[in-house]
Each structure stands twice: as C-alpha cells, then as structure tokens.
Amino acid sequence: MKKFIETLKNCWKVEDLRQRLLITILFTAIYRFGSFVVLPGINPAKLENLQSQTAGGLMSLLDMFSGGAFSNASIFALGIMPYISASIVMQLLAVAVPYFQKMQREGESGRKKINWYTRALTVGILLFQAPSYLINLKFQASQALASGISWTAFMFPATIILAAGSMFILWLGERITDKGVGNGVSLIIMIGIIARLPQSFVQEFSSRLNAISGGGLIMFVAEILILYAVVCASILLVQGVRKVPVQYAKRLVGNKQYGGARQYIPLKLFAANVMPIIFAQALMFIPLAFVRYQSESASWVVQSLLDNRSFLYNAVYVVLIIAFTYFYTAITLNPTQMAEDMKRNNGFIPGIKPGKDTAEYIDTVMSRITLPGSLFIAFIAVMPALAGLLDVQQGFAQFFGGTSLLILVGVVIDTLQQIESHLLMRHYDGLLNSGHTRGGAMAAY
C-alpha cells in the first residue's frame, strides 16, 4: 500500500503524465455527464418500461456498453458501439476485399483512408440505428413524450441528436488517445461498463443480506472470492503468449555488423480478443426474430435458446465461441505473410526451413494454442449464466465473465502499461510491487 501511494505521488510529479491523467478524467466526466442528459421532449420519470426492458437479454448488453445511457433515453443512448461495428466490418473487408487489402498496405495514407471509410460507415449505421431506437422508445414509453409534440415531428431531430451524440463520444475517445493516457475508445467502453459495478455490488450485497436462505454474507464473500479468481485467470489469459524464437542472420555493412541476435514472435493465446463472444452473442439473438413464428413442436427448442441459463443455449453458445475464435484468428493472423516478412529480413526459426515450412510451423503453433484459448474464452463467457444459477443478481453476474470482464481486464492492463511507460521514462518505479505490466509476461507453452 505504501508503494502504491508513492507511485501515485510520482504520477503527479511528472508534468506530462499529470496533464494526461487530468485530461482523461475530464473527458470521461463529460461522457458520464452526457449519459444522463435526456433527449429534448422526453420525460425521464416515465421511462419505467424502457428500463425494465433493458434488465435482461440483448437490451441489457446494449445498456451496459452505453453506461446506462440506453435506458435513460440519453443523447448518448447509442454509445460507441456503432463505431465498433463499423471497425469490425472494415477489418473483415481488409481481409476479403483486395481494394482494402491494398489500402491497408499503404502505410499512414492508407490508414487515414480506412479511418475515413470507418467514420462514414459509422454515420450510416447511426442513421439506421437511431430511428430503430426511437421506434422502440415509442412502443415502450409513448407517454414519455411531452404533450403537444407528435412522434412524427420528434423522430427527425432526435435522430440527428442521437447520431451527433455518438460521433461526439468518438471525438472524446480520439482526444483521450491523443492527449490522454491512450486507447480512448476502449477506455470509454470500460467506463460505461464499470459505472454499473457499484450499484450492482450494493444490490447483490442487499440481496444476500436480506435472503432468508442461501448462505447470506458467507455466500456473498464466496462470490467475491470466485470473482477475484476469475479476474486473475482472465489476466493470465490476456497476458499469455507463446514465444516463437527467430534468429536473424549476421550482415556486414562497411565495418559494422548487423543482425545475429535472437528475437521472439509473441503469439498471443488470446489473439481473437472479445470478438468471438460478440459474434456468438449476435447469432444467439437471432431466435428473437423468429419467436413469433414458432410452431408447437419447436417451442421447447426456441424457449431454450431464449433462456441464457438453459443447457441448450450455453452448449450452442460455447460451440459458436470456439468456432469464431478459430475463424477470427485465421483472418487476423496470416502465417504466410509473417513467413515472407521474416525471410525478407533474413530471419528464420531455428530448425525450420524459411518460406512454406515456416508458415506451416506458425500455423501449427497457432492452432495448438488457439484451442485452450478458445475453451477458456468459452468458460469465461458462460460464467454469468453459472452465477445466475446460484441466484446471483443479473447485474452483478455480468461481471463474472463474458464481454464485460474481458474488456475491463484488457483495458485496465493496457492503461497501466501506458502510465508505467511514462514513469519508467523518468526513472520512476512502475505500478506493481514486483515486476512490470509488460505484455506477454506470462508465456504459454
């Protein structure tokens, strides 16, 4: 504890780091303030139906990522997720479409073009999602609109406000990246998720305290210990890498010798990040679109797929996560390109021939480490359902796993690395008592 306080003092001593931290706090405060600014013409006291709708299912996920702005009918109700969706689409296009592949290889100019296309696609998604959100708001809380204003007249300005609100959040994220501690978009998502933690914690504590049966405070302490263990395991997952040794040939340029050193390619155990869970969740919500057309013979199957605590739902969910982990890893990591780049720089893996054999070796290693990684991701994804079976409140159960936990762990580790890099540049100790938060500190063999 003493070292932690001393580290905080060191953070305040470094002027550049102090300014970056203050800017980050200011912009995140603006984001949280905007989450409670309701759309003009909406009465926040009459949103009970909308808030009850976001208590579970897909709406709960959207509300979590928006930091509660979705259920508040806020100007930031759509959050940053349209930009994330556009980024995922552009990433897939960069793999499948030659035009975008060429653009990706153009360096800085190509990156600027891709960013422009991503923003344009974000606006297109917003212009579709904003009316959809308003139509849902009309059905859930039609009485919330002020008297004298028709929904027809309300839709157009509200659509513009919602789209502008999401683009403003994107602007805040970019400013945090440039002027703050970095990774502004991820940090905004993390702030939105963690904003629900105190309320969920208090609700779970009150529920266990008032429970007639179920263990009471002992059960609550056990939940905290399990949560701690899951967080520690998630950190190992995010940090785990398989180090592939690479030897570079010696080169003589004039009187100087270059190369000859052994380096490593850090192949992450968790290369797909949270994408498999997001893709699997999107597919698991498809039954919602067909529930009204279900037949009597299929009703049990459909009802099971709509219940995130059922065995069938979680079994299908696990299979989809494993499949998407392999799929996303395959499209984001190109062993052939890695082998070509290595050969071009006179590098080789000891005992492996350059070229095709190197590509096959890297592909084999990735396949072997992807399996345990996908199984662990699937386990983390179903942890909220397992917690729900133990009568854990749904709001608190979401922090036991799934997308929210992996995002929290990944963003916190990355933010600590950013802060620690500023401290180490000025010869201060890092944030941990033993060792630093360098990525890949835990090797997975």
C-alpha positions in Angstrom: 0.0 0.0 0.0 2.9 2.4 0.8 4.5 1.7 -2.6 1.1 2.3 -4.3 0.7 5.7 -2.7 4.3 6.6 -3.5 3.6 5.6 -7.2 0.6 7.9 -7.3 2.8 10.7 -6.0 5.2 10.0 -8.8 2.4 10.2 -11.3 1.6 13.6 -10.0 5.2 14.8 -10.1 5.6 14.0 -13.9 4.0 17.1 -15.5 3.2 15.5 -18.9 1.6 12.4 -17.2 -0.3 14.7 -14.7 -1.8 16.6 -17.6 -2.7 13.4 -19.5 -4.4 12.0 -16.4 -6.4 15.2 -15.8 -7.5 15.4 -19.4 -8.6 11.8 -19.3 -10.6 12.4 -16.1 -12.2 15.5 -17.6 -13.3 13.8 -20.9 -14.6 10.7 -19.1 -16.5 13.0 -16.7 -18.1 14.8 -19.8 -19.1 11.4 -21.1 -20.7 10.3 -17.9 -22.5 13.6 -17.6 -23.9 13.3 -21.1 -25.2 9.8 -20.3 -27.8 11.4 -18.0 -28.8 14.2 -20.4 -32.2 13.1 -21.7 -33.4 13.7 -25.3 -35.3 17.0 -25.6 -39.0 16.5 -25.1 -38.7 13.2 -23.1 -39.9 13.0 -19.5 -37.3 10.8 -17.7 -39.9 10.0 -14.9 -41.9 7.9 -17.4 -39.3 5.5 -18.7 -40.1 2.6 -16.4 -41.0 0.3 -19.3 -37.8 1.1 -21.2 -35.7 0.5 -18.1 -37.4 -2.8 -17.3 -36.8 -3.9 -21.0 -33.1 -3.3 -20.5 -33.0 -5.6 -17.4 -32.1 -8.6 -19.5 -31.2 -10.0 -22.9 -29.8 -8.0 -25.8 -31.1 -4.7 -24.4 -29.2 -5.3 -21.2 -26.0 -5.8 -23.2 -26.6 -2.5 -25.2 -27.4 -0.7 -22.0 -24.2 -2.0 -20.3 -22.0 -0.8 -23.2 -23.6 2.6 -23.2 -23.1 3.0 -19.4 -26.9 3.2 -18.7 -27.5 5.9 -21.4 -29.7 3.5 -23.4 -32.2 3.0 -20.6 -32.1 6.8 -19.8 -33.1 7.8 -23.3 -30.0 9.9 -23.3 -28.3 11.9 -26.1 -25.6 9.2 -25.8 -28.0 6.3 -25.9 -26.4 4.6 -28.9 -22.9 4.9 -27.3 -19.7 4.0 -29.1 -20.9 0.6 -30.4 -21.9 1.8 -33.9 -18.2 2.8 -34.4 -17.1 -0.6 -33.0 -19.4 -2.4 -35.5 -18.1 -0.3 -38.4 -14.5 -1.1 -37.3 -15.2 -4.8 -37.3 -16.8 -4.6 -40.8 -13.8 -2.7 -42.2 -11.4 -5.2 -40.6 -13.2 -8.0 -42.3 -13.2 -6.1 -45.6 -9.5 -5.6 -45.3 -9.1 -9.4 -45.3 -11.7 -10.3 -48.0 -11.6 -7.3 -50.5 -8.4 -6.7 -52.5 -9.1 -2.9 -52.7 -9.0 -2.6 -48.9 -6.0 -5.0 -48.6 -4.0 -2.7 -50.9 -5.2 0.3 -48.8 -4.0 -1.4 -45.6 -0.5 -1.8 -47.1 -0.2 1.8 -48.0 1.0 2.8 -44.5 -0.1 6.1 -43.0 -2.1 7.3 -46.0 -3.9 4.0 -46.2 -4.7 4.1 -42.5 -6.2 7.6 -43.0 -8.4 6.4 -45.8 -9.6 3.4 -43.8 -10.4 5.7 -40.9 -12.4 7.9 -43.2 -14.4 4.9 -44.5 -14.9 3.7 -41.0 -16.4 7.0 -39.9 -18.6 7.2 -43.0 -19.9 3.7 -42.3 -20.4 4.7 -38.6 -22.7 7.5 -39.7 -24.6 5.1 -42.0 -25.1 2.7 -39.1 -26.2 5.5 -36.8 -28.8 6.7 -39.3 -30.3 3.2 -39.2 -30.0 2.5 -35.5 -31.3 5.9 -34.3 -34.8 5.5 -35.8 -34.9 1.9 -34.6 -34.1 3.1 -31.1 -36.8 5.8 -31.3 -39.4 3.3 -32.6 -38.6 1.0 -29.7 -38.9 4.0 -27.3 -42.3 4.9 -28.8 -43.6 1.4 -28.1 -42.0 1.2 -24.6 -42.6 4.7 -23.3 -45.0 6.5 -25.7 -46.3 8.5 -22.7 -42.8 9.9 -22.0 -43.0 12.4 -24.9 -44.1 15.8 -23.9 -47.7 16.8 -24.8 -48.2 18.8 -27.9 -45.3 17.1 -29.7 -46.0 14.3 -32.2 -43.7 11.4 -32.7 -43.5 12.2 -36.4 -42.1 15.6 -35.7 -39.9 14.3 -32.9 -38.2 11.5 -35.0 -36.1 13.6 -37.3 -34.4 16.0 -34.8 -34.0 13.1 -32.3 -32.2 11.0 -34.9 -29.8 13.9 -35.6 -29.2 14.3 -31.9 -28.5 10.6 -31.3 -26.2 10.4 -34.3 -24.3 13.6 -33.2 -24.1 12.2 -29.6 -22.4 9.0 -30.8 -20.0 10.9 -33.0 -19.2 13.3 -30.1 -18.3 10.2 -28.0 -16.0 9.1 -30.8 -14.4 12.5 -30.8 -13.9 12.3 -27.0 -12.2 8.9 -27.4 -9.9 10.2 -30.0 -8.9 13.2 -27.8 -8.2 10.8 -24.9 -6.0 8.8 -27.3 -4.1 11.9 -28.4 -4.0 14.0 -25.3 -4.8 11.5 -22.5 -3.4 8.1 -21.5 -4.3 6.4 -24.8 -6.9 4.0 -26.2 -9.7 6.4 -25.7 -12.5 4.3 -27.4 -11.7 1.3 -25.2 -11.4 3.4 -22.1 -14.9 4.9 -22.8 -16.4 1.4 -23.2 -14.7 0.4 -19.9 -16.0 3.5 -18.1 -19.5 2.6 -19.3 -19.2 -0.9 -18.0 -17.6 -0.2 -14.7 -20.2 2.6 -14.0 -22.7 -0.2 -13.2 -20.4 -2.0 -10.8 -21.1 0.0 -7.6 -24.9 -0.3 -8.0 -24.7 -4.0 -8.9 -22.4 -4.6 -5.9 -24.8 -2.9 -3.5 -27.8 -4.7 -4.9 -26.1 -8.1 -4.6 -25.0 -7.3 -1.0 -28.5 -6.2 0.0 -30.0 -9.3 -1.7 -27.7 -11.7 0.2 -28.2 -9.7 3.5 -32.0 -10.0 3.3 -32.1 -13.5 2.0 -33.9 -15.9 4.3 -31.9 -18.9 2.9 -28.9 -19.2 0.6 -25.9 -18.5 2.9 -26.3 -14.8 3.5 -23.0 -13.0 3.9 -21.0 -16.2 3.7 -22.3 -16.7 0.2 -21.5 -13.1 -0.7 -17.9 -13.5 0.5 -17.7 -16.7 -1.6 -18.9 -14.8 -4.6 -16.2 -12.1 -4.1 -13.5 -14.8 -3.9 -14.8 -16.5 -7.0 -14.9 -13.2 -8.9 -11.3 -12.5 -7.8 -10.2 -15.9 -9.1 -11.9 -15.4 -12.4 -10.3 -11.9 -12.8 -6.9 -13.4 -12.1 -7.4 -16.2 -14.6 -8.6 -13.6 -17.2 -5.4 -11.6 -16.6 -3.3 -14.7 -17.3 -5.4 -15.3 -20.5 -4.9 -11.7 -21.8 -1.2 -11.7 -20.9 -0.4 -15.3 -22.1 1.8 -15.6 -25.2 3.7 -18.4 -27.0 7.2 -17.1 -27.8 8.4 -18.4 -31.1 12.3 -17.9 -31.4 13.5 -16.1 -34.5 17.2 -16.0 -35.5 18.4 -13.2 -37.8 21.5 -13.7 -40.0 24.6 -11.6 -39.5 25.2 -8.9 -42.1 28.3 -6.8 -42.6 27.7 -3.2 -43.8 31.1 -1.4 -44.0 32.8 -2.0 -40.8 29.6 -2.7 -38.8 27.9 -5.9 -38.1 24.1 -6.1 -38.1 21.7 -8.8 -37.0 22.8 -12.1 -35.4 20.5 -11.6 -32.4 17.8 -13.9 -31.4 14.3 -12.4 -31.0 10.8 -13.8 -30.5 7.5 -13.6 -32.2 4.9 -13.3 -29.3 1.8 -15.3 -30.5 -0.9 -14.4 -28.1 -3.0 -17.1 -26.5 -5.9 -14.7 -26.7 -5.4 -13.3 -30.2 -9.1 -13.0 -31.1 -9.8 -10.8 -28.1 -13.5 -10.4 -27.3 -14.6 -10.7 -30.9 -15.7 -14.4 -30.7 -18.0 -13.6 -27.8 -19.5 -10.6 -29.6 -20.1 -12.6 -32.8 -21.6 -15.5 -30.9 -23.9 -13.2 -28.9 -25.1 -11.6 -32.1 -26.1 -15.0 -33.5 -27.7 -16.2 -30.3 -30.2 -13.3 -30.6 -31.4 -14.5 -34.0 -34.2 -16.7 -32.3 -35.7 -13.5 -31.0 -36.6 -12.5 -34.6 -38.5 -15.8 -35.2 -40.1 -16.4 -31.8 -43.5 -15.2 -33.0 -43.5 -17.8 -35.9 -42.5 -20.8 -33.8 -44.6 -24.0 -34.0 -45.7 -26.0 -31.1 -43.2 -28.8 -31.8 -40.3 -26.3 -31.9 -41.4 -24.2 -28.9 -39.2 -26.0 -26.4 -36.1 -25.5 -28.5 -36.9 -21.9 -29.1 -37.6 -21.2 -25.5 -34.4 -22.9 -24.5 -32.4 -20.7 -27.0 -34.1 -17.6 -25.5 -33.0 -18.5 -21.9 -29.4 -17.8 -21.3 -29.4 -20.1 -18.3 -30.5 -23.2 -20.2 -28.2 -26.0 -21.1 -29.0 -25.9 -24.8 -28.4 -22.1 -25.0 -25.0 -22.4 -23.3 -24.0 -25.5 -25.3 -24.7 -23.8 -28.6 -23.0 -20.6 -27.3 -19.8 -22.5 -26.4 -19.6 -24.1 -29.8 -20.1 -20.8 -31.6 -17.4 -19.1 -29.5 -14.9 -21.9 -30.2 -15.7 -21.7 -34.0 -15.5 -17.9 -34.1 -12.2 -17.9 -32.2 -10.6 -20.1 -34.9 -12.3 -18.0 -37.6 -11.2 -14.6 -36.3 -7.7 -15.8 -35.5 -7.4 -17.1 -39.1 -8.4 -13.9 -40.7 -6.3 -11.6 -38.5 -3.1 -13.6 -38.4 -1.5 -14.5 -41.8 1.3 -17.1 -41.3 2.3 -16.9 -44.9 2.8 -13.1 -44.7 4.7 -13.5 -41.5 7.0 -16.1 -43.1 7.6 -13.8 -46.1 8.4 -10.8 -43.9 10.8 -12.9 -41.9 12.5 -14.3 -45.0 12.8 -10.8 -46.4 14.6 -9.6 -43.3 17.0 -12.6 -43.3 15.2 -14.2 -40.3 14.4 -17.8 -39.7 13.1 -20.1 -37.0 15.8 -22.4 -35.7 15.3 -25.9 -37.2 12.6 -24.8 -39.7 13.2 -24.0 -43.4 12.3 -20.5 -44.5 9.2 -20.0 -46.6 6.4 -22.5 -46.7 7.7 -24.7 -43.9 7.9 -21.6 -41.6 4.3 -20.6 -42.5 3.1 -24.2 -41.7 5.0 -24.2 -38.4 3.5 -20.9 -37.3 0.0 -22.1 -38.4 0.5 -25.3 -36.4 1.6 -23.4 -33.3 -1.4 -21.0 -33.6 -3.8 -23.9 -34.0 -2.4 -25.6 -30.8 -2.6 -22.5 -28.6 -6.0 -21.4 -30.0 -7.7 -24.5 -28.7 -7.0 -23.9 -25.0 -7.6 -20.2 -25.5 -11.0 -20.8 -27.1 -12.0 -23.2 -24.4 -11.1 -20.7 -21.7 -12.9 -17.9 -23.5 -16.0 -20.1 -23.7 -15.7 -20.8 -20.0 -15.5 -17.1 -19.2 -18.5 -16.4 -21.5 -20.8 -18.9 -19.6 -19.7 -17.8 -16.2 -22.5 -15.2 -15.9 -25.1 -17.9 -16.6 -23.4 -20.2 -14.0 -23.5 -17.3 -11.5 -27.2 -16.8 -12.3 -27.9 -20.4 -11.4 -26.5 -19.6 -7.9 -29.1 -16.8 -7.5 -26.6 -14.0 -8.2 -28.3 -10.8 -9.3 -28.1 -10.4 -13.0 -26.4 -7.0 -12.9 -23.7 -8.4 -10.7 -23.5 -11.7 -12.5 -22.4 -9.9 -15.7 -19.0 -9.1 -14.1 -18.2 -12.8 -13.5 -17.3 -13.2 -17.2 -18.3 -12.5 -20.7 -17.5 -9.5 -22.8 -17.6 -7.0 -19.9 -14.9 -8.8 -17.8 -12.5 -9.3 -20.7 -12.9 -5.7 -21.8 -12.3 -4.5 -18.2 -9.2 -6.6 -17.8 -7.7 -5.8 -21.2 -8.3 -2.0 -20.9 -7.0 -1.8 -17.4 -3.8 -3.7 -18.2 -3.2 -1.6 -21.3 -3.8 1.7 -19.3 -1.4 0.6 -16.6 1.2 -0.1 -19.3 0.7 3.4 -20.8 1.1 5.0 -17.3 4.1 2.8 -16.4 5.9 3.7 -19.7 5.7 7.4 -18.7 7.0 6.6 -15.2 9.9 4.4 -16.5 11.0 7.1 -19.0 11.7 9.3 -16.0 13.3 6.6 -13.9 10.3 6.0 -11.5 9.1 2.6 -10.5 6.1 1.1 -12.1 2.7 0.4 -10.6 3.4 -3.1 -9.4 5.5 -4.1 -6.4 7.3 -6.9 -8.2 7.8 -6.7 -12.0 6.1 -4.6 -14.5 2.9 -4.9 -16.6 4.7 -5.7 -19.8 2.5 -7.6 -22.3 3.4 -11.3 -22.6 4.9 -11.6 -19.2 3.2 -15.0 -18.9 4.4 -17.5 -21.5 2.0 -20.2 -22.6 3.7 -23.3 -23.9 
